[in-house]
Amino acid sequence: MNLLATGCAEEILAALEITPLVPPAVAAEAVYLEGRHQGGPRERVDLSAFYASGLALDVRLDAAETDLVVELATSVDDGEAEVIAIALARHLTMATDDRRARRIAAERSVTLLSTPELLWQWQEVSAVPATRMGEVLGAISRRSHYRPGVSHALYEWWNSFGAATIPNESG
């Protein structure tokens, strides 16, 4: 969902040739982002345009994946459990920044990507200018309240754009 906070998720997904698979629990979550402008109203995330354009796929779980979700749901929320189950069963890379979900997935040898890794790849592939990257990272910090932790391999890269200095609206 952090990519949606950028305002240019379509461009990022297209450049990276990534098509996210969105399982039922994730699609059903009522997700909001902070407004595009400081103090603006929160905005509900609507994935319908991504489905219509083929930039994201609404997927269903098969019986084996559902069994795995039941097992995983004791450790992570339903949406993360479904994402991990799909990544495991279909041998796909999983993108998440949720620490617990990353730990559980890594224990099961799922290949993982994080928001900073996706954005670093986008910058490499598309030669995104530093000023624009700073704006994108700032939008993520402000709208979805995400910043990588100090132990993240791309922490210094992220902070090199000044995104860490953008105030977090949640306090």
Secondary structure, 3 states (H helix, E strand, C coil): CHHHHHCCHHHHHHHHCCCCEECHHHHHCCCEECCCCCCCCCEECCCHHHHHHCCCEECCCCHHHHHHHHHHCCCCCHHHHHHHHHHHHHCCCEECCCHHHHHHHHHCCCCEECHHHHHHHHHHHHCCCHHHHHHHHHHHHHHHCCCCCCCCCCHHHHHCCCHHHCCCCCC
